[in-house]
Amino acid sequence: MKHNLFKTDDPSSWFYFWKGRVALFCLLKSLNFNKQDEVILPGLTCVVVPNAIIYAGLTPVYVDINPDTYNMDVNLIEHKITKRTKAIIMQNTFGLSTNVEEIIAIAKKHQLITIDDCTHGYGGYYNDLPNGHLADAAFFSSQWNKPFSTVIGGYLKVNNPKLLDGVKEEYRSYKKPSLSQNVKIILLYYIKKVFVHPRTYWLAIACYRWLSRHNLILGSSQGREITTVIKPKSYEMKLGWAQMFLGRQQLKKIQKVLEIRQESARLFSDWLKKNNKKYVKLKYHKNHAWLKYPIEVKDRGKFFQNAEKANISLGDWFISPIHPVTENLNQWDYQKGSCVRAEAASADLVNLPTDIGSINKIIHFLEENKDLIK
């Protein structure tokens, strides 16, 4: 699969997986760290990231966020480094990449591996380089709500040649999806394309999450992944032929998709700034991939109720520091109160869609619900 937004095309540095989280797991396992060694990551993330760390026998260590970017606060990282720290995961939250060079400098100072979580960041840049180019390795997602979709899926980019042999050895043992799994991918893709639109969005989301939670569908997160830290069966899988086919088709129109997202984000920022609301600062726009546009609200429940009535498609990233888990966070080594800014943000965050051609209806909705927006 050719990635036309990337400047390096060495095929030996790319590895393709059933899901993006499996790419992270493969990398961590290949590094042969000692059991209970530590991996630093942002305190506002998806549960599948600490899951991959724990499945690899390691311990996640969370760092609080910068409230402007929702990314890890670079000034807090060194306070979390110990003798057991082995790697730092940085993150392109909502598509924004920040402080990459500073994080890499800290990692080099302490002889740590850097991993770029680009699951939100495909299509974004950092200092004129595509996301994922500066860290030792980077992992991506092509799950259904990403700029290009293979329903589920992901891939790993290895930049540090010293890591390649270990990744190749680990990757060699991973299985390919069955014929049944490939067929299900194709069916899910076309079901979504035909039946999921603004009028059916809320019902479709509710059904999808229920089916996924009960392991009745090929969902982003299966039930066990959000209730325990036990690795699911058949976790270690490569990308299938169906996902490769869909990915190639999606990449043909990726540039137009990214241009639409940029324009939507600009209009959202203009409206929020004009109405004295919190907005993504203009200095971040150049790098941003705009998977979603984040806003903070005073009453998320009411805001979502109003959005459902108006047929507005909203996202709920992140409802907790390790989304979507809201209980027993200590299972994932997260201690309540350890990332206070991440916890505050996760109580208020709502994300607006950026992948539609016209956002007039959404702007009108924001106008009608202006008092609920911070």
MARSETI-892901 format. One record per residue (C-alpha): residue number from 1; x, y, z. Coordinates in steps of 0.1 Angstrom, whole numbers, plus 5000, padded with zeros to 4 digits. Each point is the difference from the previous one (the first is absolute). Layout:
// MARSETI-892901
[rec NUM; [X; Y; Z]]
...
//
This chain:
// MARSETI-892901
[rec 1; [5000; 5000; 5000]]
[rec 2; [5016; 5033; 4990]]
[rec 3; [4997; 5028; 5025]]
[rec 4; [5003; 5031; 4977]]
[rec 5; [5002; 5024; 5030]]
[rec 6; [5032; 4986; 5012]]
[rec 7; [5034; 5009; 4987]]
[rec 8; [5018; 4968; 5008]]
[rec 9; [4988; 4969; 4980]]
[rec 10; [5023; 4973; 5013]]
[rec 11; [4976; 4970; 5000]]
[rec 12; [5021; 4982; 5026]]
[rec 13; [4991; 5026; 5027]]
[rec 14; [4962; 4995; 4997]]
[rec 15; [4980; 4972; 5018]]
[rec 16; [4963; 4995; 4997]]
[rec 17; [4976; 4988; 5026]]
[rec 18; [4964; 4990; 5008]]
[rec 19; [4997; 5030; 5023]]
[rec 20; [5023; 5030; 5008]]
[rec 21; [5004; 4989; 5036]]
[rec 22; [5015; 4967; 4988]]
[rec 23; [5027; 5020; 4983]]
[rec 24; [5009; 5016; 5033]]
[rec 25; [5000; 4966; 5017]]
[rec 26; [5022; 4985; 4973]]
[rec 27; [5025; 5028; 5005]]
[rec 28; [5001; 4997; 5038]]
[rec 29; [5003; 4962; 4999]]
[rec 30; [5029; 5003; 4975]]
[rec 31; [5020; 5023; 5024]]
[rec 32; [5004; 4972; 5025]]
[rec 33; [4996; 5022; 5030]]
[rec 34; [5000; 4984; 5035]]
[rec 35; [4967; 4993; 5016]]
[rec 36; [4985; 5030; 5018]]
[rec 37; [5023; 5025; 4982]]
[rec 38; [4982; 5033; 4995]]
[rec 39; [4986; 5018; 4970]]
[rec 40; [4990; 5036; 5003]]
[rec 41; [4968; 5012; 4982]]
[rec 42; [4975; 5028; 5001]]
[rec 43; [4974; 5001; 5027]]
[rec 44; [4973; 5005; 4974]]
[rec 45; [4999; 4970; 4977]]
[rec 46; [4980; 4970; 4989]]
[rec 47; [5001; 4968; 5021]]
[rec 48; [5014; 4980; 4972]]
[rec 49; [5033; 5018; 5004]]
[rec 50; [5007; 4990; 5036]]
[rec 51; [4985; 4966; 4992]]
[rec 52; [5028; 4994; 4974]]
[rec 53; [5025; 5011; 5026]]
[rec 54; [4986; 4977; 5026]]
[rec 55; [4996; 4970; 4976]]
[rec 56; [5037; 5004; 4993]]
[rec 57; [5008; 4996; 5037]]
[rec 58; [5008; 5037; 5006]]
[rec 59; [4986; 5027; 5022]]
[rec 60; [4983; 5032; 4986]]
[rec 61; [5010; 5033; 5017]]
[rec 62; [4977; 5029; 4993]]
[rec 63; [5010; 5036; 4995]]
[rec 64; [4974; 5029; 5002]]
[rec 65; [4991; 5021; 4970]]
[rec 66; [5004; 5035; 4988]]
[rec 67; [4964; 5013; 4999]]
[rec 68; [5007; 5019; 4968]]
[rec 69; [5010; 4970; 4979]]
[rec 70; [4986; 4970; 5020]]
[rec 71; [5034; 4985; 4995]]
[rec 72; [5026; 4990; 5027]]
[rec 73; [5014; 5030; 5019]]
[rec 74; [5037; 4998; 4991]]
[rec 75; [5010; 5018; 5032]]
[rec 76; [4987; 4971; 5021]]
[rec 77; [5017; 4971; 4982]]
[rec 78; [5033; 4999; 5018]]
[rec 79; [4982; 4999; 5034]]
[rec 80; [4986; 4966; 4989]]
[rec 81; [5032; 4984; 4988]]
[rec 82; [5015; 4973; 5023]]
[rec 83; [5027; 4974; 4996]]
[rec 84; [4973; 4977; 4986]]
[rec 85; [4989; 5024; 4973]]
[rec 86; [5007; 4986; 4965]]
[rec 87; [4979; 5019; 4975]]
[rec 88; [4978; 5031; 4995]]
[rec 89; [4968; 5000; 4980]]
[rec 90; [4991; 5034; 4986]]
[rec 91; [4965; 5006; 4985]]
[rec 92; [4984; 5020; 4972]]
[rec 93; [4968; 5006; 5019]]
[rec 94; [4971; 5008; 4977]]
[rec 95; [5027; 5002; 4972]]
[rec 96; [5023; 5025; 5016]]
[rec 97; [5037; 4993; 5004]]
[rec 98; [5019; 5022; 5025]]
[rec 99; [5034; 5002; 5018]]
[rec 100; [5014; 4971; 4980]]
[rec 101; [5036; 5012; 5000]]
[rec 102; [4999; 5009; 5037]]
[rec 103; [4987; 4965; 5009]]
[rec 104; [5026; 4984; 4978]]
[rec 105; [5028; 5021; 5017]]
[rec 106; [4988; 4988; 5034]]
[rec 107; [4999; 4964; 4989]]
[rec 108; [5035; 5002; 4986]]
[rec 109; [5012; 5016; 5032]]
[rec 110; [4987; 4970; 5019]]
[rec 111; [5007; 4974; 4973]]
[rec 112; [4963; 4992; 4994]]
[rec 113; [4981; 4988; 4969]]
[rec 114; [4975; 5025; 4985]]
[rec 115; [4967; 4987; 4985]]
[rec 116; [4977; 5023; 4982]]
[rec 117; [4963; 4992; 5005]]
[rec 118; [4986; 5012; 4966]]
[rec 119; [4967; 4982; 5003]]
[rec 120; [4984; 5034; 4998]]
[rec 121; [5027; 5016; 4979]]
[rec 122; [5000; 4986; 4965]]
[rec 123; [5003; 5030; 4976]]
[rec 124; [5014; 5024; 5026]]
[rec 125; [5035; 5015; 5001]]
[rec 126; [5026; 5011; 5025]]
[rec 127; [5024; 5027; 4987]]
[rec 128; [4993; 4990; 4964]]
[rec 129; [5006; 4963; 5005]]
[rec 130; [4970; 4976; 4999]]
[rec 131; [4990; 4987; 5034]]
[rec 132; [5020; 4969; 5011]]
[rec 133; [5033; 5009; 4984]]
[rec 134; [5021; 5012; 5029]]
[rec 135; [4995; 4974; 5028]]
[rec 136; [5017; 4966; 5001]]
[rec 137; [4967; 4985; 4989]]
[rec 138; [4964; 5010; 4994]]
[rec 139; [4967; 4982; 4998]]
[rec 140; [4969; 5010; 4981]]
[rec 141; [4963; 4990; 4998]]
[rec 142; [4977; 4995; 4970]]
[rec 143; [4969; 4993; 5022]]
[rec 144; [4967; 5011; 4986]]
[rec 145; [5000; 5037; 5012]]
[rec 146; [5035; 5008; 4988]]
[rec 147; [5008; 5021; 4968]]
[rec 148; [5002; 4968; 4980]]
[rec 149; [4983; 4969; 5013]]
[rec 150; [5006; 4962; 4997]]
[rec 151; [4971; 4995; 5026]]
[rec 152; [5027; 4990; 5025]]
[rec 153; [5037; 4998; 4994]]
[rec 154; [5033; 5016; 5007]]
[rec 155; [5037; 5001; 4992]]
[rec 156; [5034; 5006; 5014]]
[rec 157; [5028; 5022; 4987]]
[rec 158; [5035; 4992; 5013]]
[rec 159; [5024; 5029; 4996]]
[rec 160; [5029; 4987; 5021]]
[rec 161; [5018; 4973; 4980]]
[rec 162; [5012; 4984; 5033]]
[rec 163; [4964; 4990; 5007]]
[rec 164; [4992; 4984; 4967]]
[rec 165; [5014; 4965; 5006]]
[rec 166; [4981; 4996; 5032]]
[rec 167; [4967; 5012; 4985]]
[rec 168; [5004; 4977; 4970]]
[rec 169; [5006; 4970; 5023]]
[rec 170; [4969; 5008; 5021]]
[rec 171; [4978; 5008; 4969]]
[rec 172; [5009; 4967; 4983]]
[rec 173; [4980; 4980; 5026]]
[rec 174; [4968; 5020; 4995]]
[rec 175; [4971; 4983; 4982]]
[rec 176; [4980; 5013; 4970]]
[rec 177; [4962; 5005; 5003]]
[rec 178; [4978; 4972; 4989]]
[rec 179; [4978; 5001; 4969]]
[rec 180; [4970; 5006; 5023]]
[rec 181; [5016; 5030; 5017]]
[rec 182; [5010; 5015; 4966]]
[rec 183; [4964; 4997; 4987]]
[rec 184; [4986; 5015; 5032]]
[rec 185; [5023; 5031; 4995]]
[rec 186; [4986; 5005; 4965]]
[rec 187; [4964; 4996; 5012]]
[rec 188; [5005; 5024; 5029]]
[rec 189; [5016; 5026; 4977]]
[rec 190; [4970; 5000; 4976]]
[rec 191; [4974; 4998; 5027]]
[rec 192; [5015; 5032; 5016]]
[rec 193; [5002; 5017; 4966]]
[rec 194; [4963; 4993; 4991]]
[rec 195; [4983; 5002; 5034]]
[rec 196; [5020; 5024; 5022]]
[rec 197; [4992; 5037; 4994]]
[rec 198; [4990; 5029; 5022]]
[rec 199; [4964; 4988; 5005]]
[rec 200; [5010; 4965; 5011]]
[rec 201; [5033; 5010; 5017]]
[rec 202; [4990; 4998; 5036]]
[rec 203; [4981; 4967; 4996]]
[rec 204; [5028; 4985; 4980]]
[rec 205; [5026; 5011; 5026]]
[rec 206; [4980; 4985; 5029]]
[rec 207; [4995; 4967; 4981]]
[rec 208; [5036; 4998; 4989]]
[rec 209; [5013; 5005; 5035]]
[rec 210; [4976; 4975; 5016]]
[rec 211; [5009; 4974; 4974]]
[rec 212; [5037; 5007; 5004]]
[rec 213; [4998; 4999; 5038]]
[rec 214; [4984; 4966; 4998]]
[rec 215; [5025; 4987; 4974]]
[rec 216; [4972; 4996; 4974]]
[rec 217; [5017; 5021; 4974]]
[rec 218; [5035; 5009; 4988]]
[rec 219; [5001; 5032; 5021]]
[rec 220; [5028; 5024; 5009]]
[rec 221; [5001; 4987; 5036]]
[rec 222; [4987; 4967; 5010]]
[rec 223; [4983; 4995; 5034]]
[rec 224; [5030; 4985; 5018]]
[rec 225; [5022; 5029; 4989]]
[rec 226; [4980; 5025; 5020]]
[rec 227; [4992; 4979; 5031]]
[rec 228; [5033; 4981; 5007]]
[rec 229; [5037; 5001; 4993]]
[rec 230; [4999; 4964; 4986]]
[rec 231; [5012; 4998; 4964]]
[rec 232; [4972; 4988; 4976]]
[rec 233; [5005; 4969; 4980]]
[rec 234; [5013; 5004; 4964]]
[rec 235; [5013; 5034; 5009]]
[rec 236; [5033; 4997; 4981]]
[rec 237; [4988; 5002; 4964]]
[rec 238; [5012; 5017; 4968]]
[rec 239; [4979; 5021; 4976]]
[rec 240; [4978; 4980; 4977]]
[rec 241; [4995; 5002; 4962]]
[rec 242; [4966; 5017; 5005]]
[rec 243; [5015; 5028; 5021]]
[rec 244; [5028; 5005; 4974]]
[rec 245; [4975; 5003; 4972]]
[rec 246; [4979; 5025; 5019]]
[rec 247; [5030; 5020; 5010]]
[rec 248; [5012; 5003; 4964]]
[rec 249; [4966; 5013; 4989]]
[rec 250; [4999; 5026; 5029]]
[rec 251; [5035; 5013; 4994]]
[rec 252; [4990; 5011; 4965]]
[rec 253; [4978; 5028; 5015]]
[rec 254; [5019; 5007; 5032]]
[rec 255; [5013; 5035; 4989]]
[rec 256; [4964; 5012; 4994]]
[rec 257; [4989; 4986; 5034]]
[rec 258; [5029; 5018; 5018]]
[rec 259; [4991; 5033; 4983]]
[rec 260; [4964; 4997; 5011]]
[rec 261; [5012; 4994; 5036]]
[rec 262; [5023; 5030; 4999]]
[rec 263; [4972; 5023; 4988]]
[rec 264; [4975; 4987; 5025]]
[rec 265; [5025; 5006; 5028]]
[rec 266; [5007; 5035; 4989]]
[rec 267; [4963; 5008; 5000]]
[rec 268; [4995; 4985; 5035]]
[rec 269; [5029; 5020; 5013]]
[rec 270; [4987; 5032; 4985]]
[rec 271; [4966; 4995; 5016]]
[rec 272; [5013; 4990; 5034]]
[rec 273; [5025; 5029; 5001]]
[rec 274; [4973; 5025; 4989]]
[rec 275; [4977; 4988; 5028]]
[rec 276; [5028; 5000; 5027]]
[rec 277; [5001; 4963; 5004]]
[rec 278; [5030; 4977; 5004]]
[rec 279; [5014; 4991; 4965]]
[rec 280; [5031; 4983; 4986]]
[rec 281; [5025; 5028; 4997]]
[rec 282; [5009; 5010; 4964]]
[rec 283; [5037; 4993; 5006]]
[rec 284; [4991; 4963; 5001]]
[rec 285; [4979; 4999; 4968]]
[rec 286; [5029; 4994; 4976]]
[rec 287; [5009; 4967; 5016]]
[rec 288; [4966; 4987; 5009]]
[rec 289; [4984; 4970; 4982]]
[rec 290; [4966; 5009; 5015]]
[rec 291; [4986; 4965; 5006]]
[rec 292; [4975; 5018; 5022]]
[rec 293; [4996; 5036; 5013]]
[rec 294; [5000; 5001; 5038]]
[rec 295; [4978; 5023; 5020]]
[rec 296; [4991; 5001; 5037]]
[rec 297; [4965; 5002; 5013]]
[rec 298; [4983; 5008; 5033]]
[rec 299; [4975; 4971; 4999]]
[rec 300; [5010; 4972; 4977]]
[rec 301; [4969; 4980; 5005]]
[rec 302; [4977; 5028; 4990]]
[rec 303; [5023; 5010; 4971]]
[rec 304; [4998; 4964; 4986]]
[rec 305; [4963; 4999; 5005]]
[rec 306; [4996; 5032; 4980]]
[rec 307; [5023; 4987; 4973]]
[rec 308; [4981; 4968; 4996]]
[rec 309; [4967; 5019; 4996]]
[rec 310; [5017; 5022; 4973]]
[rec 311; [5016; 4970; 4983]]
[rec 312; [5035; 5014; 5006]]
[rec 313; [5028; 4973; 5001]]
[rec 314; [5021; 5006; 5030]]
[rec 315; [5029; 4980; 5015]]
[rec 316; [5006; 4993; 5037]]
[rec 317; [5038; 4997; 5002]]
[rec 318; [5010; 5000; 5028]]
[rec 319; [4976; 4992; 5028]]
[rec 320; [5028; 4989; 5023]]
[rec 321; [5038; 5002; 5001]]
[rec 322; [5001; 4965; 4985]]
[rec 323; [4969; 5002; 4977]]
[rec 324; [4974; 4984; 5002]]
[rec 325; [5008; 4984; 5034]]
[rec 326; [4984; 5019; 5029]]
[rec 327; [5003; 4975; 5028]]
[rec 328; [5028; 4980; 5016]]
[rec 329; [5027; 5021; 4983]]
[rec 330; [5026; 4985; 5023]]
[rec 331; [4999; 4968; 4979]]
[rec 332; [5018; 5021; 4974]]
[rec 333; [5024; 5014; 5027]]
[rec 334; [4982; 5034; 4999]]
[rec 335; [4995; 5017; 5033]]
[rec 336; [4972; 5024; 5003]]
[rec 337; [5013; 5036; 5005]]
[rec 338; [5033; 4992; 4984]]
[rec 339; [4992; 5020; 4968]]
[rec 340; [4976; 5027; 5012]]
[rec 341; [4999; 5020; 4967]]
[rec 342; [4993; 4969; 4980]]
[rec 343; [4972; 4990; 5024]]
[rec 344; [4985; 5035; 4998]]
[rec 345; [5001; 4999; 4962]]
[rec 346; [4985; 4966; 4998]]
[rec 347; [4970; 5013; 5019]]
[rec 348; [4993; 5027; 4975]]
[rec 349; [5013; 4989; 4965]]
[rec 350; [4978; 4996; 4970]]
[rec 351; [5014; 4997; 4964]]
[rec 352; [4985; 5015; 4969]]
[rec 353; [5002; 4981; 4966]]
[rec 354; [5024; 5015; 4975]]
[rec 355; [4994; 4976; 4971]]
[rec 356; [4969; 5015; 4985]]
[rec 357; [4998; 5024; 4970]]
[rec 358; [4977; 5026; 5017]]
[rec 359; [5000; 5008; 5036]]
[rec 360; [4973; 5027; 4999]]
[rec 361; [4976; 4977; 5019]]
[rec 362; [5026; 4994; 5028]]
[rec 363; [5007; 5038; 5003]]
[rec 364; [4963; 5006; 5003]]
[rec 365; [4998; 4973; 5027]]
[rec 366; [5029; 5017; 5018]]
[rec 367; [4982; 5033; 4999]]
[rec 368; [4969; 4985; 5015]]
[rec 369; [5020; 4984; 5028]]
[rec 370; [5025; 5028; 5005]]
[rec 371; [4994; 5002; 5037]]
[rec 372; [5010; 4964; 5006]]
[rec 373; [5034; 5005; 4984]]
[rec 374; [5030; 5011; 5021]]
//
